[in-house]
Amino acid sequence: MFSLTVDKDIELHLFQLHHAEELYWLVETNRPYLREWLPWVDSISSPADYHSIIPLWQKQFNDYNGFNAGIRYRGRLVGSIGLHQIDWRNSQTSIGYYLSNGSQGKGIMTRTVKAILDYIFFEMGLNRVEIRCGTGNAKSRAIPERLGFKKEGVIRDGENLYGRFHDLIVYGMLFKEWSLKP
């Protein structure tokens, strides 16, 4: 099973069925905030919704095709980070993440993404990582920008958020760029 200690305050763990209620309440208590940028929020209406999703995430992990992990800050679930599908042939993946509104501004996501990048490049041996963010999502965009990702372009109308399309910025990081960081 996947788990990763980021630092003394942050730990990541692969979601399991017994996390369903806690994960639901994380979404429920942050619903208006998360809904602004995440298209799946309205599809979660009870902890039972995660009873069908979590096994799919576990299969994804067991098939070496990515994962979804909880972010714990000082023991409390505050967000999620995941690797979307892994393209092993081309040695690349993409990262998705969210953090509760009350956990913003503490550097949690920056430290988490940095640790995940080390894992992707040095443990998994992948060559390229992508992060896509809504052009208007300044908080999400700040993570790849802070970590030195290259802005590779914009996907016009790249995502449908509850009946309205918005543009996505594509950020990329290569192993050779990350391995040169101090």
C-alpha positions in Angstrom: 0.0 0.0 0.0 1.1 3.5 -0.8 2.0 6.0 2.0 4.5 8.8 2.0 5.7 11.0 4.8 6.2 14.5 3.4 7.6 16.1 6.6 6.8 16.2 10.3 3.3 17.7 9.6 2.2 16.0 6.4 1.6 12.4 5.5 -0.1 10.8 2.5 -2.0 7.6 2.4 -3.8 5.6 -0.2 -7.6 5.9 0.3 -9.3 2.8 1.7 -13.0 2.1 2.3 -12.8 3.0 6.0 -11.9 6.6 4.8 -15.2 7.0 3.0 -17.0 9.0 5.7 -14.1 11.2 6.5 -13.5 11.9 2.8 -17.2 12.7 2.3 -17.2 15.2 5.2 -14.1 16.9 3.8 -15.9 17.4 0.5 -19.2 18.3 2.2 -17.8 21.0 4.5 -15.9 22.5 1.6 -18.5 22.0 -1.1 -19.0 25.6 -2.4 -15.2 26.2 -2.3 -14.3 23.0 -4.2 -17.2 23.2 -6.6 -15.8 26.4 -8.1 -13.0 24.4 -9.8 -13.8 20.6 -9.5 -16.4 19.2 -11.9 -17.2 16.1 -9.8 -18.3 17.7 -6.5 -22.0 17.5 -7.2 -21.8 13.7 -7.8 -20.8 13.1 -4.2 -23.9 13.2 -2.1 -23.1 10.7 0.7 -20.3 8.6 2.1 -21.7 5.6 0.2 -20.7 7.3 -3.1 -17.1 6.6 -2.1 -17.8 2.9 -1.7 -17.8 2.5 -5.4 -15.1 5.0 -6.2 -12.4 3.9 -3.6 -12.2 0.3 -5.0 -11.6 1.8 -8.5 -8.8 3.9 -7.0 -7.3 0.8 -5.4 -7.5 -1.1 -8.7 -5.8 1.9 -10.4 -2.9 1.7 -7.8 -2.7 -2.1 -8.1 -2.5 -1.9 -11.9 0.4 0.6 -11.6 -1.8 3.2 -13.3 -1.8 6.0 -10.7 -3.4 6.6 -7.3 -5.5 8.8 -5.1 -4.1 9.6 -1.7 -5.4 11.6 1.3 -3.3 14.5 2.6 -3.1 14.5 6.3 -1.9 17.6 8.1 -1.1 17.0 11.7 -3.2 13.9 11.5 -6.3 15.5 10.0 -7.5 14.8 6.5 -7.3 18.2 4.6 -7.1 17.3 1.0 -6.3 14.8 -1.8 -3.6 14.3 -4.4 -3.4 11.8 -7.1 -1.6 10.7 -10.2 -4.0 10.4 -13.1 -3.3 7.6 -15.5 0.3 6.8 -16.1 1.6 6.6 -19.6 4.4 4.1 -19.1 5.3 4.0 -22.8 6.0 7.7 -22.8 7.1 7.8 -19.2 4.7 10.5 -18.1 1.7 11.3 -15.8 -0.3 14.2 -14.5 -1.1 15.3 -11.0 -4.4 16.5 -9.6 -5.0 17.9 -6.1 -7.3 19.8 -3.8 -7.1 21.2 -0.3 -9.7 22.3 2.1 -10.4 26.0 2.3 -9.2 26.3 5.9 -5.9 24.6 5.1 -4.8 27.2 2.6 -1.8 29.4 3.1 0.3 26.9 5.1 2.4 25.6 2.3 0.8 22.2 2.6 0.1 21.6 -1.1 3.5 23.0 -2.3 5.4 20.6 0.1 3.1 17.7 -0.9 3.5 18.2 -4.7 7.3 18.6 -4.2 7.4 15.2 -2.4 5.2 13.6 -5.1 7.5 14.9 -7.8 10.5 13.4 -6.0 8.5 10.1 -5.8 7.5 10.3 -9.5 11.0 11.1 -10.8 13.3 9.2 -8.4 11.2 6.2 -7.3 8.9 5.6 -10.3 11.5 6.7 -12.9 9.1 8.8 -15.0 10.3 11.5 -17.3 7.5 14.1 -17.5 4.7 15.4 -15.2 1.9 17.6 -16.1 -0.5 19.8 -14.0 -3.6 21.4 -15.5 -5.3 24.3 -13.8 -8.2 26.6 -14.6 -6.8 29.9 -15.9 -8.7 31.7 -13.2 -7.7 29.4 -10.4 -4.8 31.5 -9.0 -4.3 29.2 -5.9 -3.9 26.1 -7.9 -1.8 27.8 -10.5 0.6 29.0 -7.8 1.8 25.5 -7.0 3.4 24.6 -10.4 4.6 28.2 -10.8 6.2 28.1 -7.4 7.9 24.8 -8.1 9.3 25.9 -11.5 7.0 24.1 -13.9 7.0 25.5 -17.5 3.8 26.9 -18.8 3.3 24.9 -22.0 0.1 26.3 -23.3 -3.7 26.8 -22.8 -6.4 24.3 -23.7 -9.3 26.5 -24.7 -12.7 25.4 -23.2 -10.7 22.4 -21.8 -13.2 21.6 -19.0 -16.9 21.8 -18.5 -17.8 23.0 -15.0 -21.5 22.6 -14.4 -22.6 23.8 -17.8 -19.9 26.4 -18.4 -16.6 25.8 -20.2 -13.3 27.3 -19.0 -9.7 27.3 -20.2 -7.0 25.2 -18.7 -3.3 26.1 -18.4 -1.0 23.2 -19.0 2.2 23.1 -16.9 5.0 20.6 -17.4 8.1 19.4 -15.5 10.8 17.1 -16.9 13.1 14.9 -14.9 16.1 16.7 -16.2 14.7 20.0 -14.9 13.6 18.6 -11.5 16.9 16.8 -10.9 18.8 20.0 -11.3 16.9 21.7 -8.4 18.8 22.3 -5.2 
